[in-house]
């Protein structure tokens, strides 16, 4: 992790070169900014929340249809 006031994307090649100079066997991969990491993390949470919300809406609709069916059946039995 590197904290800088300069453009982080512009420093990635310099950081890779310095790490390669210190230890040539150390792989450097997935160089990203902290904003990118936080954005990706938030996207996963947002997708999960959206999925749970969709299932909750489906359950609510099924419950409403079930209650309507039961009430319709009870009223139809009374009318006979």
N, CA, C and O of each residue as an XYZ file, in Angstrom:
320
protein
N       0.856     -1.153      0.000
C       0.000      0.000      0.000
C       0.912      1.228      0.000
O       1.927      1.281      0.694
N       0.518      2.186     -0.787
C       1.323      3.388     -0.943
C       0.410      4.597     -0.842
O      -0.616      4.662     -1.519
N       0.776      5.546     -0.006
C       0.013      6.786      0.139
C       0.778      7.882     -0.576
O       1.966      8.084     -0.323
N       0.102      8.590     -1.466
C       0.770      9.628     -2.243
C      -0.187     10.787     -2.489
O      -1.406     10.617     -2.520
N       0.392     11.962     -2.662
C      -0.400     13.139     -3.014
C      -0.447     13.300     -4.532
O      -1.286     14.037     -5.051
N       0.433     12.626     -5.235
C       0.484     12.706     -6.696
C      -0.536     11.744     -7.308
O      -1.254     11.042     -6.596
N      -0.584     11.726     -8.630
C      -1.488     10.831     -9.349
C      -1.063      9.374     -9.117
O       0.051      9.005     -9.488
N      -1.916      8.539     -8.515
C      -1.515      7.160     -8.207
C      -1.295      6.297     -9.442
O      -0.447      5.405     -9.419
N      -2.031      6.539    -10.512
C      -1.840      5.740    -11.717
C      -0.496      6.035    -12.369
O       0.106      5.155    -12.984
N      -0.028      7.262    -12.236
C       1.258      7.628    -12.816
C       2.433      7.023    -12.061
O       3.514      6.853    -12.624
N       2.225      6.699    -10.793
C       3.294      6.123     -9.981
C       3.377      4.607    -10.063
O       4.340      4.023     -9.567
N       2.405      3.963    -10.667
C       2.374      2.496    -10.654
C       3.593      1.885    -11.339
O       4.132      0.887    -10.859
N       4.034      2.465    -12.448
C       5.201      1.905    -13.129
C       6.472      2.120    -12.311
O       7.348      1.255    -12.290
N       6.578      3.254    -11.644
C       7.748      3.510    -10.806
C       7.775      2.574     -9.600
O       8.836      2.092     -9.204
N       6.613      2.324     -9.025
C       6.525      1.416     -7.875
C       6.859     -0.004     -8.311
O       7.579     -0.713     -7.608
N       6.350     -0.423     -9.447
C       6.682     -1.758     -9.967
C       8.195     -1.899    -10.190
O       8.788     -2.923     -9.850
N       8.798     -0.874    -10.754
C      10.238     -0.921    -11.018
C      11.028     -0.994     -9.711
O      12.014     -1.726     -9.622
N      10.600     -0.242     -8.704
C      11.309     -0.256     -7.421
C      11.155     -1.610     -6.720
O      12.117     -2.126     -6.151
N       9.958     -2.179     -6.760
C       9.747     -3.504     -6.159
C      10.562     -4.547     -6.911
O      11.146     -5.435     -6.291
N      10.610     -4.454     -8.209
C      11.406     -5.384     -9.012
C      12.901     -5.240     -8.702
O      13.639     -6.225     -8.718
N      13.345     -3.999     -8.418
C      14.739     -3.772     -8.068
C      15.062     -4.387     -6.706
O      16.141     -4.946     -6.510
N      14.111     -4.278     -5.759
C      14.352     -4.822     -4.421
C      14.301     -6.344     -4.397
O      15.141     -6.992     -3.772
N      13.314     -6.908     -5.080
C      13.163     -8.370     -5.104
C      12.545     -8.749     -6.446
O      11.358     -8.514     -6.673
N      13.340     -9.328     -7.327
C      12.874     -9.652     -8.682
C      11.874    -10.805     -8.688
O      11.124    -10.963     -9.651
N      11.853    -11.613     -7.625
C      10.938    -12.754     -7.568
C       9.579    -12.406     -6.981
O       8.682    -13.249     -6.959
N       9.415    -11.185     -6.507
C       8.161    -10.769     -5.899
C       7.193    -10.297     -6.971
O       7.461     -9.302     -7.645
N       6.075    -10.990     -7.142
C       5.135    -10.572     -8.189
C       4.330     -9.346     -7.746
O       3.961     -9.214     -6.578
N       4.075     -8.480     -8.678
C       3.241     -7.297     -8.435
C       2.051     -7.403     -9.370
O       2.203     -7.402    -10.592
N       0.867     -7.494     -8.785
C      -0.338     -7.633     -9.595
C      -1.463     -6.839     -8.967
O      -1.401     -6.468     -7.794
N      -2.478     -6.584     -9.745
C      -3.667     -5.844     -9.329
C      -3.326     -4.527     -8.649
O      -3.716     -4.297     -7.504
N      -2.615     -3.683     -9.331
C      -2.309     -2.352     -8.811
C      -3.564     -1.515     -9.009
O      -3.982     -1.249    -10.136
N      -4.157     -1.103     -7.886
C      -5.399     -0.327     -7.935
C      -5.339      0.799     -6.916
O      -4.560      0.759     -5.964
N      -6.172      1.795     -7.132
C      -6.291      2.856     -6.146
C      -7.271      2.415     -5.062
O      -8.073      1.502     -5.264
N      -7.194      3.073     -3.917
C      -8.096      2.736     -2.822
C      -9.545      3.059     -3.204
O     -10.470      2.378     -2.761
N      -9.738      4.082     -4.013
C     -11.091      4.411     -4.478
C     -11.672      3.265     -5.296
O     -12.852      2.945     -5.156
N     -10.864      2.644     -6.146
C     -11.335      1.505     -6.937
C     -11.700      0.327     -6.037
O     -12.717     -0.333     -6.251
N     -10.869      0.068     -5.034
C     -11.136     -1.048     -4.122
C     -12.429     -0.808     -3.359
O     -13.240     -1.722     -3.212
N     -12.631      0.418     -2.869
C     -13.859      0.738     -2.139
C     -15.088      0.683     -3.045
O     -16.156      0.235     -2.625
N     -14.931      1.142     -4.296
C     -16.048      1.107     -5.241
C     -16.471     -0.339     -5.533
O     -17.662     -0.649     -5.561
N     -15.489     -1.215     -5.749
C     -15.787     -2.621     -6.026
C     -16.458     -3.268     -4.822
O     -17.400     -4.046     -4.976
N     -15.977     -2.948     -3.626
C     -16.571     -3.488     -2.405
C     -18.018     -3.016     -2.259
O     -18.893     -3.796     -1.883
N     -18.264     -1.748     -2.554
C     -19.620     -1.210     -2.449
C     -20.540     -1.817     -3.504
O     -21.726     -2.018     -3.242
N     -20.011     -2.114     -4.697
C     -20.838     -2.719     -5.741
C     -21.343     -4.087     -5.309
O     -22.497     -4.427     -5.573
N     -20.505     -4.875     -4.653
C     -20.933     -6.190     -4.181
C     -22.041     -6.050     -3.137
O     -23.020     -6.797     -3.160
N     -21.885     -5.100     -2.232
C     -22.905     -4.885     -1.202
C     -24.208     -4.388     -1.822
O     -25.290     -4.814     -1.420
N     -24.105     -3.493     -2.794
C     -25.301     -2.973     -3.444
C     -26.036     -4.071     -4.198
O     -27.266     -4.127     -4.167
N     -25.300     -4.942     -4.874
C     -25.933     -6.041     -5.596
C     -26.637     -6.983     -4.628
O     -27.754     -7.428     -4.889
N     -25.982     -7.286     -3.509
C     -26.590     -8.160     -2.513
C     -27.859     -7.534     -1.953
O     -28.870     -8.219     -1.797
N     -27.817     -6.242     -1.649
C     -28.997     -5.549     -1.128
C     -30.123     -5.541     -2.162
O     -31.288     -5.721     -1.807
N     -29.792     -5.336     -3.426
C     -30.802     -5.350     -4.488
C     -31.429     -6.733     -4.622
O     -32.644     -6.855     -4.774
N     -30.606     -7.767     -4.565
C     -31.106     -9.135     -4.666
C     -32.035     -9.472     -3.494
O     -33.098    -10.060     -3.693
N     -31.639     -9.104     -2.291
C     -32.489     -9.348     -1.115
C     -33.785     -8.559     -1.238
O     -34.851     -9.065     -0.887
N     -33.710     -7.333     -1.728
C     -34.914     -6.522     -1.924
C     -35.869     -7.149     -2.932
O     -37.083     -7.130     -2.731
N     -35.332     -7.702     -4.010
C     -36.180     -8.365     -5.014
C     -36.872     -9.593     -4.431
O     -38.057     -9.820     -4.673
N     -36.122    -10.385     -3.658
C     -36.738    -11.549     -3.027
C     -37.797    -11.131     -2.006
O     -38.832    -11.787     -1.884
N     -37.545    -10.051     -1.279
C     -38.525     -9.564     -0.308
C     -39.803     -9.110     -1.020
O     -40.906     -9.373     -0.541
N     -39.661     -8.444     -2.141
C     -40.832     -8.018     -2.910
C     -41.604     -9.226     -3.431
O     -42.835     -9.233     -3.409
N     -40.893    -10.241     -3.896
C     -41.541    -11.461     -4.366
C     -42.312    -12.135     -3.237
O     -43.439    -12.588     -3.440
N     -41.718    -12.204     -2.056
C     -42.395    -12.804     -0.905
C     -43.626    -11.995     -0.540
O     -44.667    -12.569     -0.220
N     -43.530    -10.678     -0.582
C     -44.679     -9.825     -0.266
C     -45.821    -10.041     -1.252
O     -46.984    -10.104     -0.852
N     -45.498    -10.155     -2.532
C     -46.535    -10.396     -3.547
C     -47.173    -11.767     -3.345
O     -48.394    -11.899     -3.428
N     -46.361    -12.783     -3.083
C     -46.912    -14.121     -2.852
C     -47.798    -14.162     -1.612
O     -48.835    -14.825     -1.615
N     -47.403    -13.465     -0.564
C     -48.216    -13.414      0.655
C     -49.536    -12.705      0.381
O     -50.580    -13.154      0.853
N     -49.512    -11.611     -0.369
C     -50.741    -10.879     -0.685
C     -51.672    -11.729     -1.536
O     -52.881    -11.738     -1.305
N     -51.128    -12.444     -2.518
C     -51.959    -13.316     -3.358
C     -52.544    -14.444     -2.518
O     -53.705    -14.812     -2.699
N     -51.757    -14.993     -1.608
C     -52.251    -16.055     -0.731
C     -53.370    -15.571      0.175
O     -54.383    -16.254      0.325
N     -53.204    -14.412      0.775
C     -54.264    -13.852      1.633
C     -55.520    -13.556      0.829
O     -56.632    -13.814      1.290
N     -55.344    -13.013     -0.377
C     -56.494    -12.743     -1.222
C     -57.226    -14.043     -1.554
O     -58.456    -14.091     -1.535
N     -56.474    -15.080     -1.855
C     -57.106    -16.360     -2.180
C     -57.855    -16.943     -1.001
O     -58.962    -17.454     -1.170
N     -57.285    -16.880      0.182
C     -57.958    -17.408      1.376
C     -59.213    -16.596      1.675
O     -60.267    -17.171      1.945
N     -59.116    -15.286      1.631
C     -60.295    -14.446      1.902
C     -61.377    -14.656      0.845
O     -62.562    -14.704      1.175
N     -60.984    -14.780     -0.412
C     -61.957    -15.030     -1.469
C     -62.679    -16.362     -1.232
O     -63.890    -16.456     -1.434
N     -61.945    -17.376     -0.809
C     -62.526    -18.686     -0.538
C     -63.509    -18.609      0.641
O     -64.588    -19.200      0.590
N     -63.131    -17.880      1.703
C     -64.017    -17.757      2.874
C     -65.290    -17.014      2.503
O     -66.380    -17.423      2.904
N     -65.174    -15.939      1.749
C     -66.363    -15.174      1.344
C     -67.235    -16.024      0.421
O     -68.461    -15.972      0.520
N     -66.633    -16.800     -0.466
C     -67.418    -17.636     -1.374
C     -68.150    -18.707     -0.579
O     -69.280    -19.045     -0.931
N     -67.568    -19.248      0.462
C     -68.233    -20.234      1.295
C     -69.397    -19.640      2.049
O     -70.424    -20.304      2.186
N     -69.289    -18.414      2.549
C     -70.374    -17.743      3.274
C     -71.544    -17.400      2.352
O     -72.703    -17.463      2.760
N     -71.234    -17.040      1.115
C     -72.299    -16.645      0.195
C     -73.156    -17.834     -0.244
O     -74.296    -17.652     -0.672
N     -72.627    -19.015     -0.143
C     -73.433    -20.171     -0.530
C     -74.355    -20.484      0.596
O     -75.141    -21.427      0.507
